[in-house]
Amino acid sequence: MNESFPLVMETPVELTANGERIAVLMCTPLNLDDLAAGHLFTRGMLADASRIKSIIAREDMSVVDVLAPGAVSEDRFGLGQVIASGCGSGSQVAVGAGFGVLPAGFSVRLETLKTWSVAMFRAAELYRKTGGMHCASIAGSLTGSEERSYFVVREDVGRHNAVDKVIGRAFLDGLDFSSACILTSGRIAADMILKAVAARVPVIVSRSIPTSTAFEIAREAGVTMVGRIGDDHPIVYTNPERIRL
């Protein structure tokens, strides 16, 4: 094989919690602590970051183990059964149950979202280098600090993994998700909007567009979804009252 060809990193990583196997994730083996925390959090299996004793990846990156004695429960939302479109065989799933509707109140300027999107792509080195990676970012403010800005970017071969990584990092850092926004490079599929709803993030933004199922979930769950953020006139698909022009 000619190693000069651009390739994206993808490998199976086994996620365990307190020694119990939770899932095998096909992912890019970077920021595995964030991926593990985000995956457990968005499935409703881990609610309190302060109860995590450690997150340790093996040297060969084949296993990442979360040690949180007594803090890891069963899959509350059933997201482990959701197979991402374009990332495996399709699956018909019941979506939206058990989440409730996100409250109103938070709003953000459209120009701010566009600025964050530009910053995300500037920070996504592997995305620019290979053209085959996905990136995601989360922006908001840390708990107890209205003034301090928070902005994290992560990359992965899977769109849903990149979202898990930024949610996981924010979860570990104590971000107030009720005033946060998720941005992503790829289309917004059902699994991605479900992760946003599970984390109670009110706004999700993409350079691309959502799927029809994602649109229905966002509308029912009260999530504001913005597509084509790089265009002169982005599309506000759902709950436009959160977007200030």
Rosetta blueprint (number, residue, H / E / L):
1 M L
2 N L
3 E L
4 S L
5 F L
6 P L
7 L L
8 V L
9 M L
10 E L
11 T E
12 P E
13 V E
14 E E
15 L E
16 T E
17 A E
18 N L
19 G L
20 E E
21 R E
22 I E
23 A E
24 V E
25 L E
26 M E
27 C E
28 T L
29 P L
30 L L
31 N L
32 L H
33 D H
34 D H
35 L H
36 A H
37 A H
38 G H
39 H H
40 L H
41 F H
42 T H
43 R L
44 G L
45 M L
46 L L
47 A L
48 D L
49 A H
50 S H
51 R H
52 I L
53 K L
54 S E
55 I E
56 I E
57 A E
58 R L
59 E L
60 D L
61 M L
62 S L
63 V E
64 V E
65 D E
66 V E
67 L E
68 A L
69 P L
70 G L
71 A L
72 V L
73 S L
74 E L
75 D L
76 R L
77 F L
78 G L
79 L H
80 G H
81 Q H
82 V L
83 I L
84 A L
85 S L
86 G L
87 C L
88 G L
89 S L
90 G L
91 S L
92 Q L
93 V L
94 A L
95 V L
96 G L
97 A L
98 G L
99 F L
100 G L
101 V L
102 L L
103 P L
104 A L
105 G L
106 F L
107 S L
108 V E
109 R E
110 L H
111 E H
112 T H
113 L H
114 K H
115 T H
116 W H
117 S H
118 V H
119 A H
120 M H
121 F H
122 R H
123 A H
124 A L
125 E H
126 L H
127 Y H
128 R H
129 K H
130 T H
131 G L
132 G L
133 M L
134 H E
135 C E
136 A E
137 S E
138 I E
139 A E
140 G E
141 S E
142 L E
143 T L
144 G L
145 S L
146 E L
147 E L
148 R L
149 S E
150 Y E
151 F E
152 V E
153 V E
154 R E
155 E E
156 D E
157 V L
158 G L
159 R H
160 H H
161 N H
162 A H
163 V H
164 D H
165 K H
166 V H
167 I H
168 G H
169 R H
170 A H
171 F H
172 L H
173 D H
174 G L
175 L E
176 D L
177 F H
178 S H
179 S H
180 A L
181 C E
182 I E
183 L E
184 T E
185 S L
186 G L
187 R L
188 I E
189 A L
190 A H
191 D H
192 M H
193 I H
194 L H
195 K H
196 A H
197 V H
198 A H
199 A H
200 R L
201 V L
202 P L
203 V E
204 I E
205 V E
206 S E
207 R L
208 S L
209 I L
210 P E
211 T L
212 S H
213 T H
214 A H
215 F H
216 E H
217 I H
218 A H
219 R H
220 E H
221 A H
222 G L
223 V L
224 T E
225 M E
226 V E
227 G E
228 R L
229 I L
230 G L
231 D L
232 D L
233 H L
234 P L
235 I E
236 V E
237 Y E
238 T E
239 N L
240 P H
241 E H
242 R H
243 I E
244 R E
245 L L
